[in-house]
């Protein structure tokens, strides 16, 4: 029998959407990165939909991510290391709130960290 995908171990789309929603709440409450959201062209609901699809498609779920790639999305934003770490902290806090296991937390953080080159200092 094959091992469950990360998508399945996270609890599927409903649980991932709840986690992403809490990540957005954390971002808005995080003084290091909340100013970034004052100038976004997309609503929170649109961002939550896109990130839910991104995570779903990247963890073995049936979703198809149809947003821009990370480099294009973050080009010109000049996000710094401190802001990137703050995002990782917000992700970890949301995963913890939803009772995600340590293994899954580490896998999610590894995925997020793997995108660093397409997000930071662009």
N, CA, C and O atoms as CSV, one atom per row, in Angstrom:
chain,resi,resn,atom,element,x,y,z
A,1,UNK,N,N,0.840,-1.170,0.000
A,1,UNK,CA,C,0.000,0.000,0.000
A,1,UNK,C,C,0.889,1.239,0.000
A,1,UNK,O,O,1.873,1.309,0.737
A,2,UNK,N,N,0.536,2.204,-0.825
A,2,UNK,CA,C,1.354,3.409,-0.905
A,2,UNK,C,C,1.037,4.357,0.245
A,2,UNK,O,O,-0.062,4.366,0.800
A,3,UNK,N,N,2.037,5.142,0.574
A,3,UNK,CA,C,1.892,6.109,1.667
A,3,UNK,C,C,0.973,7.253,1.238
A,3,UNK,O,O,0.927,7.618,0.063
A,4,UNK,N,N,0.257,7.802,2.185
A,4,UNK,CA,C,-0.625,8.935,1.915
A,4,UNK,C,C,0.204,10.129,1.451
A,4,UNK,O,O,1.329,10.337,1.906
A,5,UNK,N,N,-0.368,10.900,0.548
A,5,UNK,CA,C,0.304,12.113,0.080
A,5,UNK,C,C,0.290,13.164,1.190
A,5,UNK,O,O,-0.474,13.059,2.149
A,6,UNK,N,N,1.133,14.162,1.048
A,6,UNK,CA,C,1.130,15.271,1.999
A,6,UNK,C,C,-0.241,15.941,1.996
A,6,UNK,O,O,-0.731,16.358,3.046
A,7,UNK,N,N,-0.853,16.045,0.837
A,7,UNK,CA,C,-2.204,16.611,0.726
A,7,UNK,C,C,-3.173,15.850,1.637
A,7,UNK,O,O,-3.939,16.458,2.384
A,8,UNK,N,N,-3.133,14.539,1.568
A,8,UNK,CA,C,-4.015,13.711,2.402
A,8,UNK,C,C,-3.659,13.849,3.875
A,8,UNK,O,O,-4.542,13.931,4.729
A,9,UNK,N,N,-2.363,13.873,4.170
A,9,UNK,CA,C,-1.938,13.982,5.572
A,9,UNK,C,C,-2.268,15.348,6.169
A,9,UNK,O,O,-2.423,15.471,7.384
A,10,UNK,N,N,-2.377,16.371,5.325
A,10,UNK,CA,C,-2.787,17.696,5.802
A,10,UNK,C,C,-4.295,17.767,6.039
A,10,UNK,O,O,-4.778,18.663,6.731
A,11,UNK,N,N,-5.034,16.821,5.464
A,11,UNK,CA,C,-6.480,16.783,5.676
A,11,UNK,C,C,-7.312,17.182,4.480
A,11,UNK,O,O,-8.523,17.367,4.606
A,12,UNK,N,N,-6.685,17.320,3.312
A,12,UNK,CA,C,-7.434,17.644,2.109
A,12,UNK,C,C,-7.763,19.123,1.984
A,12,UNK,O,O,-7.294,19.956,2.761
A,13,UNK,N,N,-8.583,19.424,0.982
A,13,UNK,CA,C,-8.840,20.821,0.616
A,13,UNK,C,C,-9.466,21.637,1.739
A,13,UNK,O,O,-9.056,22.775,1.970
A,14,UNK,N,N,-10.438,21.089,2.433
A,14,UNK,CA,C,-11.115,21.863,3.485
A,14,UNK,C,C,-10.139,22.293,4.576
A,14,UNK,O,O,-10.149,23.445,5.011
A,15,UNK,N,N,-9.301,21.365,5.010
A,15,UNK,CA,C,-8.330,21.677,6.063
A,15,UNK,C,C,-7.257,22.634,5.543
A,15,UNK,O,O,-6.852,23.561,6.245
A,16,UNK,N,N,-6.801,22.406,4.315
A,16,UNK,CA,C,-5.793,23.297,3.735
A,16,UNK,C,C,-6.349,24.709,3.607
A,16,UNK,O,O,-5.649,25.674,3.912
A,17,UNK,N,N,-7.586,24.845,3.167
A,17,UNK,CA,C,-8.209,26.171,3.047
A,17,UNK,C,C,-8.289,26.853,4.415
A,17,UNK,O,O,-8.058,28.058,4.517
A,18,UNK,N,N,-8.611,26.099,5.458
A,18,UNK,CA,C,-8.669,26.671,6.812
A,18,UNK,C,C,-7.284,27.131,7.259
A,18,UNK,O,O,-7.144,28.189,7.872
A,19,UNK,N,N,-6.266,26.338,6.952
A,19,UNK,CA,C,-4.888,26.709,7.295
A,19,UNK,C,C,-4.493,27.980,6.547
A,19,UNK,O,O,-3.944,28.906,7.143
A,20,UNK,N,N,-4.768,28.028,5.247
A,20,UNK,CA,C,-4.417,29.195,4.432
A,20,UNK,C,C,-5.153,30.437,4.929
A,20,UNK,O,O,-4.582,31.528,4.959
A,21,UNK,N,N,-6.404,30.278,5.315
A,21,UNK,CA,C,-7.168,31.406,5.858
A,21,UNK,C,C,-6.491,31.944,7.110
A,21,UNK,O,O,-6.391,33.158,7.289
A,22,UNK,N,N,-6.026,31.052,7.976
A,22,UNK,CA,C,-5.331,31.496,9.186
A,22,UNK,C,C,-3.961,32.091,8.873
A,22,UNK,O,O,-3.508,32.993,9.577
A,23,UNK,N,N,-3.304,31.606,7.841
A,23,UNK,CA,C,-2.048,32.232,7.423
A,23,UNK,C,C,-2.314,33.684,7.021
A,23,UNK,O,O,-1.550,34.579,7.383
A,24,UNK,N,N,-3.390,33.916,6.275
A,24,UNK,CA,C,-3.739,35.293,5.879
A,24,UNK,C,C,-4.029,36.159,7.101
A,24,UNK,O,O,-3.578,37.302,7.172
A,25,UNK,N,N,-4.771,35.624,8.055
A,25,UNK,CA,C,-5.048,36.369,9.296
A,25,UNK,C,C,-3.731,36.709,9.984
A,25,UNK,O,O,-3.527,37.838,10.431
A,26,UNK,N,N,-2.838,35.722,10.065
A,26,UNK,CA,C,-1.533,35.948,10.693
A,26,UNK,C,C,-0.751,37.037,9.959
A,26,UNK,O,O,-0.139,37.897,10.593
A,27,UNK,N,N,-0.771,37.002,8.632
A,27,UNK,CA,C,-0.062,38.020,7.848
A,27,UNK,C,C,-0.606,39.417,8.139
A,27,UNK,O,O,0.160,40.366,8.307
A,28,UNK,N,N,-1.920,39.536,8.196
A,28,UNK,CA,C,-2.527,40.844,8.465
A,28,UNK,C,C,-2.203,41.345,9.874
A,28,UNK,O,O,-2.156,42.552,10.111
A,29,UNK,N,N,-1.983,40.427,10.795
A,29,UNK,CA,C,-1.666,40.802,12.179
A,29,UNK,C,C,-0.168,40.904,12.443
A,29,UNK,O,O,0.240,41.252,13.551
A,30,UNK,N,N,0.645,40.610,11.452
A,30,UNK,CA,C,2.095,40.601,11.603
A,30,UNK,C,C,2.647,41.952,11.122
A,30,UNK,O,O,2.618,42.235,9.924
A,31,UNK,N,N,3.146,42.783,12.038
A,31,UNK,CA,C,3.598,44.121,11.637
A,31,UNK,C,C,4.763,44.112,10.649
A,31,UNK,O,O,4.997,45.108,9.964
A,32,UNK,N,N,5.487,43.013,10.568
A,32,UNK,CA,C,6.605,42.940,9.627
A,32,UNK,C,C,6.114,42.865,8.189
A,32,UNK,O,O,6.743,43.423,7.290
A,33,UNK,N,N,5.002,42.185,7.964
A,33,UNK,CA,C,4.548,41.995,6.577
A,33,UNK,C,C,3.168,42.558,6.272
A,33,UNK,O,O,2.788,42.643,5.104
A,34,UNK,N,N,2.419,42.938,7.277
A,34,UNK,CA,C,1.057,43.432,7.003
A,34,UNK,C,C,1.023,44.625,6.043
A,34,UNK,O,O,0.076,44.735,5.264
A,35,UNK,N,N,2.019,45.525,6.067
A,35,UNK,CA,C,1.964,46.638,5.105
A,35,UNK,C,C,1.965,46.181,3.641
A,35,UNK,O,O,1.463,46.894,2.773
A,36,UNK,N,N,2.514,45.021,3.368
A,36,UNK,CA,C,2.544,44.497,1.997
A,36,UNK,C,C,1.134,44.265,1.451
A,36,UNK,O,O,0.900,44.373,0.248
A,37,UNK,N,N,0.205,43.948,2.344
A,37,UNK,CA,C,-1.148,43.613,1.905
A,37,UNK,C,C,-2.019,44.841,1.684
A,37,UNK,O,O,-3.144,44.718,1.199
A,38,UNK,N,N,-1.529,46.002,2.025
A,38,UNK,CA,C,-2.288,47.237,1.799
A,38,UNK,C,C,-2.325,47.603,0.316
A,38,UNK,O,O,-3.167,48.393,-0.110
A,39,UNK,N,N,-1.417,47.033,-0.465
A,39,UNK,CA,C,-1.286,47.415,-1.871
A,39,UNK,C,C,-1.547,46.264,-2.839
A,39,UNK,O,O,-1.207,46.364,-4.018
A,40,UNK,N,N,-2.142,45.178,-2.361
A,40,UNK,CA,C,-2.390,44.047,-3.256
A,40,UNK,C,C,-3.586,44.330,-4.152
A,40,UNK,O,O,-4.522,45.031,-3.765
A,41,UNK,N,N,-3.538,43.778,-5.343
A,41,UNK,CA,C,-4.623,43.954,-6.307
A,41,UNK,C,C,-5.720,42.915,-6.107
A,41,UNK,O,O,-6.844,43.092,-6.579
A,42,UNK,N,N,-5.396,41.845,-5.415
A,42,UNK,CA,C,-6.360,40.767,-5.203
A,42,UNK,C,C,-6.949,40.854,-3.799
A,42,UNK,O,O,-6.299,41.322,-2.865
A,43,UNK,N,N,-8.181,40.398,-3.672
A,43,UNK,CA,C,-8.826,40.342,-2.357
A,43,UNK,C,C,-8.249,39.181,-1.558
A,43,UNK,O,O,-7.614,38.288,-2.118
A,44,UNK,N,N,-8.471,39.197,-0.258
A,44,UNK,CA,C,-8.039,38.074,0.570
A,44,UNK,C,C,-8.643,36.773,0.065
A,44,UNK,O,O,-7.953,35.756,0.010
A,45,UNK,N,N,-9.925,36.788,-0.306
A,45,UNK,CA,C,-10.592,35.573,-0.791
A,45,UNK,C,C,-9.904,35.030,-2.043
A,45,UNK,O,O,-9.735,33.819,-2.182
A,46,UNK,N,N,-9.508,35.921,-2.952
A,46,UNK,CA,C,-8.812,35.483,-4.164
A,46,UNK,C,C,-7.446,34.895,-3.824
A,46,UNK,O,O,-7.047,33.875,-4.386
A,47,UNK,N,N,-6.736,35.536,-2.910
A,47,UNK,CA,C,-5.419,35.031,-2.502
A,47,UNK,C,C,-5.570,33.674,-1.827
A,47,UNK,O,O,-4.797,32.757,-2.102
A,48,UNK,N,N,-6.553,33.540,-0.954
A,48,UNK,CA,C,-6.788,32.260,-0.273
A,48,UNK,C,C,-7.093,31.167,-1.294
A,48,UNK,O,O,-6.572,30.058,-1.177
A,49,UNK,N,N,-7.924,31.457,-2.287
A,49,UNK,CA,C,-8.220,30.470,-3.334
A,49,UNK,C,C,-6.952,30.064,-4.073
A,49,UNK,O,O,-6.707,28.876,-4.283
A,50,UNK,N,N,-6.142,31.050,-4.471
A,50,UNK,CA,C,-4.918,30.758,-5.213
A,50,UNK,C,C,-3.930,29.944,-4.386
A,50,UNK,O,O,-3.361,28.969,-4.878
A,51,UNK,N,N,-3.728,30.339,-3.135
A,51,UNK,CA,C,-2.755,29.632,-2.291
A,51,UNK,C,C,-3.259,28.231,-1.949
A,51,UNK,O,O,-2.466,27.292,-1.876
A,52,UNK,N,N,-4.558,28.080,-1.741
A,52,UNK,CA,C,-5.120,26.747,-1.499
A,52,UNK,C,C,-4.858,25.851,-2.705
A,52,UNK,O,O,-4.463,24.696,-2.542
A,53,UNK,N,N,-5.073,26.366,-3.907
A,53,UNK,CA,C,-4.792,25.590,-5.116
A,53,UNK,C,C,-3.304,25.309,-5.272
A,53,UNK,O,O,-2.920,24.210,-5.671
A,54,UNK,N,N,-2.463,26.293,-4.960
A,54,UNK,CA,C,-1.014,26.108,-5.046
A,54,UNK,C,C,-0.564,24.985,-4.119
A,54,UNK,O,O,0.182,24.095,-4.528
A,55,UNK,N,N,-1.017,25.030,-2.875
A,55,UNK,CA,C,-0.635,23.993,-1.913
A,55,UNK,C,C,-1.220,22.648,-2.323
A,55,UNK,O,O,-0.529,21.630,-2.282
A,56,UNK,N,N,-2.481,22.641,-2.715
A,56,UNK,CA,C,-3.103,21.385,-3.133
A,56,UNK,C,C,-2.362,20.742,-4.288
A,56,UNK,O,O,-2.054,19.551,-4.245
A,57,UNK,N,N,-2.073,21.523,-5.321
A,57,UNK,CA,C,-1.392,20.972,-6.493
A,57,UNK,C,C,0.036,20.542,-6.178
A,57,UNK,O,O,0.557,19.614,-6.795
A,58,UNK,N,N,0.665,21.211,-5.224
A,58,UNK,CA,C,2.053,20.900,-4.883
A,58,UNK,C,C,2.237,19.801,-3.857
A,58,UNK,O,O,3.362,19.386,-3.577
A,59,UNK,N,N,1.122,19.325,-3.289
A,59,UNK,CA,C,1.226,18.299,-2.242
A,59,UNK,C,C,0.502,17.006,-2.609
A,59,UNK,O,O,0.326,16.125,-1.767
A,60,UNK,N,N,0.085,16.897,-3.869
A,60,UNK,CA,C,-0.545,15.661,-4.318
A,60,UNK,C,C,-2.054,15.712,-4.430
A,60,UNK,O,O,-2.696,14.680,-4.626
A,61,UNK,N,N,-2.627,16.888,-4.309
A,61,UNK,CA,C,-4.077,17.029,-4.425
A,61,UNK,C,C,-4.522,17.188,-5.867
A,61,UNK,O,O,-3.689,17.272,-6.770
A,62,UNK,N,N,-5.833,17.230,-6.092
A,62,UNK,CA,C,-6.371,17.316,-7.453
A,62,UNK,C,C,-6.413,18.730,-8.025
A,62,UNK,O,O,-6.768,18.904,-9.191
A,63,UNK,N,N,-6.064,19.732,-7.243
A,63,UNK,CA,C,-6.156,21.115,-7.690
A,63,UNK,C,C,-5.163,21.407,-8.814
A,63,UNK,O,O,-4.122,20.762,-8.940
A,64,UNK,N,N,-5.517,22.383,-9.609
A,64,UNK,CA,C,-4.628,22.908,-10.634
A,64,UNK,C,C,-4.396,24.373,-10.308
A,64,UNK,O,O,-5.333,25.171,-10.296
A,65,UNK,N,N,-3.154,24.722,-10.047
A,65,UNK,CA,C,-2.821,26.115,-9.742
A,65,UNK,C,C,-2.797,26.898,-11.039
A,65,UNK,O,O,-2.077,26.540,-11.971
A,66,UNK,N,N,-3.578,27.963,-11.105
A,66,UNK,CA,C,-3.661,28.753,-12.325
A,66,UNK,C,C,-3.166,30.183,-12.137
A,66,UNK,O,O,-3.378,31.036,-12.999
A,67,UNK,N,N,-2.508,30.443,-11.010
A,67,UNK,CA,C,-1.962,31.770,-10.765
A,67,UNK,C,C,-0.607,31.941,-11.426
A,67,UNK,O,O,-0.105,31.040,-12.098
A,68,UNK,N,N,-0.031,33.108,-11.223
A,68,UNK,CA,C,1.300,33.394,-11.755
A,68,UNK,C,C,2.344,32.597,-10.967
A,68,UNK,O,O,2.115,32.223,-9.817
A,69,UNK,N,N,3.487,32.346,-11.600
A,69,UNK,CA,C,4.568,31.685,-10.879
A,69,UNK,C,C,5.090,32.626,-9.793
A,69,UNK,O,O,4.849,33.833,-9.837
A,70,UNK,N,N,5.799,32.068,-8.827
A,70,UNK,CA,C,6.232,32.843,-7.660
A,70,UNK,C,C,7.151,34.000,-8.038
A,70,UNK,O,O,7.053,35.083,-7.461
A,71,UNK,N,N,8.036,33.781,-8.996
A,71,UNK,CA,C,8.959,34.849,-9.407
A,71,UNK,C,C,8.180,36.023,-9.996
A,71,UNK,O,O,8.434,37.172,-9.636
A,72,UNK,N,N,7.253,35.755,-10.878
A,72,UNK,CA,C,6.450,36.820,-11.487
A,72,UNK,C,C,5.602,37.524,-10.433
A,72,UNK,O,O,5.498,38.751,-10.435
A,73,UNK,N,N,5.004,36.758,-9.544
A,73,UNK,CA,C,4.154,37.320,-8.492
A,73,UNK,C,C,4.917,38.303,-7.615
A,73,UNK,O,O,4.381,39.346,-7.242
A,74,UNK,N,N,6.168,37.979,-7.282
A,74,UNK,CA,C,6.925,38.771,-6.309
A,74,UNK,C,C,7.942,39.726,-6.942
A,74,UNK,O,O,8.629,40.461,-6.233
A,75,UNK,N,N,8.035,39.715,-8.276
A,75,UNK,CA,C,8.979,40.586,-8.976
A,75,UNK,C,C,8.720,42.049,-8.621
A,75,UNK,O,O,7.580,42.512,-8.663
A,76,UNK,N,N,9.775,42.766,-8.275
A,76,UNK,CA,C,9.678,44.183,-7.972
A,76,UNK,C,C,9.255,44.504,-6.548
A,76,UNK,O,O,9.222,45.674,-6.165
A,77,UNK,N,N,8.932,43.494,-5.761
A,77,UNK,CA,C,8.491,43.742,-4.383
A,77,UNK,C,C,9.662,43.929,-3.425
A,77,UNK,O,O,9.502,44.502,-2.347
A,78,UNK,N,N,10.851,43.442,-3.821
A,78,UNK,CA,C,12.055,43.545,-2.997
A,78,UNK,C,C,11.812,43.069,-1.564
A,78,UNK,O,O,12.168,43.745,-0.599
A,79,UNK,N,N,11.206,41.903,-1.451
A,79,UNK,CA,C,10.965,41.288,-0.140
A,79,UNK,C,C,12.312,40.930,0.465
A,79,UNK,O,O,13.164,40.351,-0.209
A,80,UNK,N,N,12.508,41.271,1.732
A,80,UNK,CA,C,13.792,41.000,2.378
A,80,UNK,C,C,13.738,39.719,3.215
A,80,UNK,O,O,12.682,39.111,3.387
A,81,UNK,N,N,14.899,39.330,3.725
A,81,UNK,CA,C,15.016,38.096,4.517
A,81,UNK,C,C,14.115,38.122,5.749
A,81,UNK,O,O,13.483,37.118,6.077
A,82,UNK,N,N,14.057,39.255,6.425
A,82,UNK,CA,C,13.235,39.374,7.634
A,82,UNK,C,C,11.766,39.131,7.308
A,82,UNK,O,O,11.070,38.435,8.047
A,83,UNK,N,N,11.300,39.698,6.213
A,83,UNK,CA,C,9.907,39.491,5.802
A,83,UNK,C,C,9.660,38.031,5.441
A,83,UNK,O,O,8.616,37.474,5.782
A,84,UNK,N,N,10.612,37.411,4.754
A,84,UNK,CA,C,10.451,36.009,4.370
A,84,UNK,C,C,10.356,35.122,5.607
A,84,UNK,O,O,9.506,34.235,5.666
A,85,UNK,N,N,11.211,35.349,6.586
A,85,UNK,CA,C,11.165,34.568,7.829
A,85,UNK,C,C,9.845,34.811,8.558
A,85,UNK,O,O,9.285,33.883,9.142
A,86,UNK,N,N,9.347,36.036,8.532
A,86,UNK,CA,C,8.054,36.338,9.160
A,86,UNK,C,C,6.934,35.539,8.500
A,86,UNK,O,O,6.023,35.066,9.179
A,87,UNK,N,N,6.999,35.388,7.183
A,87,UNK,CA,C,6.009,34.572,6.474
A,87,UNK,C,C,6.105,33.118,6.933
A,87,UNK,O,O,5.087,32.481,7.202
A,88,UNK,N,N,7.323,32.598,7.021
A,88,UNK,CA,C,7.499,31.222,7.494
A,88,UNK,C,C,6.945,31.054,8.904
A,88,UNK,O,O,6.307,30.045,9.206
A,89,UNK,N,N,7.184,32.033,9.764
A,89,UNK,CA,C,6.643,31.986,11.129
A,89,UNK,C,C,5.118,31.947,11.113
A,89,UNK,O,O,4.505,31.201,11.877
A,90,UNK,N,N,4.508,32.748,10.244
A,90,UNK,CA,C,3.045,32.767,10.143
A,90,UNK,C,C,2.503,31.431,9.646
A,90,UNK,O,O,1.471,30.955,10.120
A,91,UNK,N,N,3.202,30.835,8.695
A,91,UNK,CA,C,2.802,29.517,8.194
A,91,UNK,C,C,2.877,28.495,9.318
A,91,UNK,O,O,1.935,27.733,9.534
A,92,UNK,N,N,3.997,28.478,10.035
A,92,UNK,CA,C,4.171,27.524,11.128
A,92,UNK,C,C,3.102,27.701,12.199
A,92,UNK,O,O,2.579,26.713,12.713
A,93,UNK,N,N,2.773,28.927,12.540
A,93,UNK,CA,C,1.744,29.183,13.551
A,93,UNK,C,C,0.392,28.630,13.109
A,93,UNK,O,O,-0.330,28.045,13.915
A,94,UNK,N,N,0.045,28.810,11.840
A,94,UNK,CA,C,-1.235,28.296,11.336
A,94,UNK,C,C,-1.244,26.772,11.320
A,94,UNK,O,O,-2.241,26.150,11.687
A,95,UNK,N,N,-0.140,26.176,10.898
A,95,UNK,CA,C,-0.057,24.713,10.897
A,95,UNK,C,C,-0.207,24.165,12.314
A,95,UNK,O,O,-0.904,23.175,12.532
A,96,UNK,N,N,0.445,24.807,13.266
A,96,UNK,CA,C,0.366,24.387,14.670
A,96,UNK,C,C,-1.058,24.530,15.190
A,96,UNK,O,O,-1.568,23.629,15.855
A,97,UNK,N,N,-1.698,25.645,14.896
A,97,UNK,CA,C,-3.078,25.878,15.344
A,97,UNK,C,C,-4.004,24.762,14.881
A,97,UNK,O,O,-4.929,24.381,15.598
A,98,UNK,N,N,-3.757,24.239,13.688
A,98,UNK,CA,C,-4.627,23.210,13.120
A,98,UNK,C,C,-4.161,21.789,13.437
A,98,UNK,O,O,-4.663,20.827,12.856
A,99,UNK,N,N,-3.217,21.656,14.344
A,99,UNK,CA,C,-2.799,20.334,14.799
A,99,UNK,C,C,-2.047,19.511,13.772
A,99,UNK,O,O,-2.063,18.282,13.827
A,100,UNK,N,N,-1.392,20.172,12.841
A,100,UNK,CA,C,-0.618,19.471,11.819
A,100,UNK,C,C,0.596,18.826,12.485
A,100,UNK,O,O,1.241,19.435,13.339
A,101,UNK,N,N,0.900,17.598,12.091
A,101,UNK,CA,C,2.015,16.858,12.666
A,101,UNK,C,C,3.369,17.478,12.347
A,101,UNK,O,O,3.508,18.250,11.399
A,102,UNK,N,N,4.357,17.128,13.152
A,102,UNK,CA,C,5.709,17.690,12.981
A,102,UNK,C,C,6.294,17.374,11.608
A,102,UNK,O,O,6.898,18.239,10.974
A,103,UNK,N,N,6.116,16.144,11.152
A,103,UNK,CA,C,6.647,15.768,9.841
A,103,UNK,C,C,6.033,16.642,8.750
A,103,UNK,O,O,6.743,17.147,7.880
A,104,UNK,N,N,4.730,16.817,8.797
A,104,UNK,CA,C,4.039,17.611,7.791
A,104,UNK,C,C,4.429,19.085,7.885
A,104,UNK,O,O,4.558,19.763,6.865
A,105,UNK,N,N,4.617,19.576,9.100
A,105,UNK,CA,C,5.085,20.961,9.264
A,105,UNK,C,C,6.432,21.149,8.574
A,105,UNK,O,O,6.638,22.118,7.843
A,106,UNK,N,N,7.342,20.215,8.815
A,106,UNK,CA,C,8.678,20.330,8.230
A,106,UNK,C,C,8.610,20.250,6.705
A,106,UNK,O,O,9.331,20.968,6.012
A,107,UNK,N,N,7.748,19.379,6.185
A,107,UNK,CA,C,7.603,19.278,4.731
A,107,UNK,C,C,7.040,20.572,4.146
A,107,UNK,O,O,7.503,21.033,3.103
A,108,UNK,N,N,6.052,21.154,4.805
A,108,UNK,CA,C,5.467,22.410,4.326
A,108,UNK,C,C,6.483,23.551,4.383
A,108,UNK,O,O,6.567,24.356,3.455
A,109,UNK,N,N,7.246,23.620,5.458
A,109,UNK,CA,C,8.267,24.667,5.560
A,109,UNK,C,C,9.358,24.470,4.513
A,109,UNK,O,O,9.883,25.442,3.970
A,110,UNK,N,N,9.701,23.210,4.226
A,110,UNK,CA,C,10.704,22.934,3.194
A,110,UNK,C,C,10.203,23.387,1.821
A,110,UNK,O,O,10.965,23.939,1.027
A,111,UNK,N,N,8.929,23.153,1.548
A,111,UNK,CA,C,8.349,23.609,0.277
A,111,UNK,C,C,8.404,25.131,0.200
A,111,UNK,O,O,8.835,25.694,-0.806
A,112,UNK,N,N,7.966,25.788,1.261
A,112,UNK,CA,C,7.976,27.256,1.282
A,112,UNK,C,C,9.402,27.786,1.149
A,112,UNK,O,O,9.649,28.723,0.390
A,113,UNK,N,N,10.338,27.190,1.885
A,113,UNK,CA,C,11.726,27.645,1.827
A,113,UNK,C,C,12.312,27.427,0.430
A,113,UNK,O,O,13.147,28.204,-0.031
A,114,UNK,N,N,11.868,26.370,-0.230
A,114,UNK,CA,C,12.333,26.094,-1.584
A,114,UNK,C,C,11.948,27.169,-2.588
A,114,UNK,O,O,12.545,27.262,-3.661
A,115,UNK,N,N,10.959,27.976,-2.248
A,115,UNK,CA,C,10.516,29.067,-3.122
A,115,UNK,C,C,11.267,30.372,-2.856
A,115,UNK,O,O,11.048,31.367,-3.546
A,116,UNK,N,N,12.143,30.368,-1.866
A,116,UNK,CA,C,12.810,31.599,-1.434
A,116,UNK,C,C,13.479,32.345,-2.584
A,116,UNK,O,O,13.358,33.566,-2.679
A,117,UNK,N,N,14.171,31.637,-3.444
A,117,UNK,CA,C,14.872,32.272,-4.557
A,117,UNK,C,C,13.948,32.969,-5.546
A,117,UNK,O,O,14.381,33.843,-6.296
A,118,UNK,N,N,12.680,32.583,-5.546
A,118,UNK,CA,C,11.693,33.203,-6.424
A,118,UNK,C,C,10.866,34.268,-5.712
A,118,UNK,O,O,9.907,34.796,-6.275
A,119,UNK,N,N,11.241,34.584,-4.469
A,119,UNK,CA,C,10.466,35.538,-3.671
A,119,UNK,C,C,11.324,36.677,-3.123
A,119,UNK,O,O,10.914,37.837,-3.169
A,120,UNK,N,N,12.501,36.359,-2.611
A,120,UNK,CA,C,13.314,37.330,-1.874
A,120,UNK,C,C,14.225,38.131,-2.814
A,120,UNK,O,O,14.825,37.584,-3.740
A,121,UNK,N,N,14.311,39.431,-2.551
A,121,UNK,CA,C,15.201,40.378,-3.247
A,121,UNK,C,C,14.969,40.446,-4.751
A,121,UNK,O,O,15.925,40.509,-5.523
A,122,UNK,N,N,13.727,40.434,-5.167
A,122,UNK,CA,C,13.415,40.551,-6.603
A,122,UNK,C,C,12.894,41.940,-6.914
A,122,UNK,O,O,12.577,42.236,-8.066
